Amino acid sequence: MVNSTARVIRVAEHGDVSVLQPTTIPRPIPRPTEVLVKIAYAGVNYIDIYERSGNYPTPAPLIPGREGSGEVVEVGSEVQGFKIGDRVAFMSQNTYSDYAVVDTLHLVKLPDNVSLETGAALVLQGLTAVGLVRKGYTIQKGDWIVVHAAAGGVGLLLSQLGRLLGAHVIGTVSTEEKAALAHANGAEHVVLINNGYEALEKKVRELTNGEGVHAVFDSVGQATFESSLNVVRRLGTLVLFGSASGAIPPLNLVRLAGKNVKVTWATVYNYITTHEEFNELIGDTLEYLEKGQLKFAIHKVYPVEDVQQAHLDLEGRKTTGKLLLKIQ
Ligand code: NDP
């Protein structure tokens, strides 16, 4: 049964976790090119925190959430290839909700052996990680790479992919427990960064005979940026894709001339602007999963009523892997 209303988590004004409040709104109505999905699980991503707190320019009021999984319950008149009852995973907006309207551009049917939990866990972070190691910096066998926050949602996937592609992965993490997990997921070397990132610079010098790494995957931002520039080698690449510790201050580009370093800021959305691009990345992500080459570790499934705790845990650096909200 499709309800005429949807229970959602709404942010009336930007702020701390207390602004995440349940409410009920009219159910969204799909356009001809969209399907309506009854959401089972919504993924929690760091971008949800940026949007809730106002660090991103998304105006409030807003409903957070960029991905989910569930069942198709209505199909727009121009939609092809999807039908009512399909089990799907997707990226869209406002997914802390009973229902989402989803453009087929970012919608995939889940194979029978992939659970709805895994489906919600694999879309946004999986596509980000696979996109970054191919298009942010194309990892070559034998490369040295640094992955910051290596036990995080995207970090665990980057560590696995780095090892799969034959790179030597050096991960940074903040606790021993996270270090063990990052190591088990492909980080050959793990640096604890309790006292700042100088330990990383020392480790990279030792491991690479002072040359530095071919690429740094940096989602931490302000706290890591200087070290990331320091550890990248001549002609190396710094791939920025997040700022969990705060925004990076403006950079004088002439500084890059010291080592002819390439710097890019990548978002997953620019890797999946067409059906072909999305299908290629999601198809390969599902294939990695099927072959056991990529595992999506779920930290915890929170009842949607506990959404504040989920945000507290993620921004408090208490989590590893993926956080999910169980919607229904
Ligand atoms: P994570 O699970 O990686 O959580 C963030 C981690 O960052 C923490 O666990 C922590 O790991 C580390 N961290 C370091 N310094 C801080 C700090 N000051 N405050 C908080 N965390 C800190 O989150 P996600 O996997 O959801 O996202 C990881 C990053 O990737 C985010 O920056 C996110 O915005 C970005 N991202 C970007 C995308 C894009 O398209 N550009 C798409 C998806 C994610 P530790 O304690 O071990 O240091």
Residues whose N, C-alpha, C, O or C-beta is under 5 A from the ligand:
A	BS01	NDP	V44 N45 Y46 I47 T128 A149 G152 G153 V154 G155 T172 V173 S174 K178 S219 V220 F241 G242 S243 A244 S245 A266 T267 V268 Y269 L314 E315 R317 T319 G321
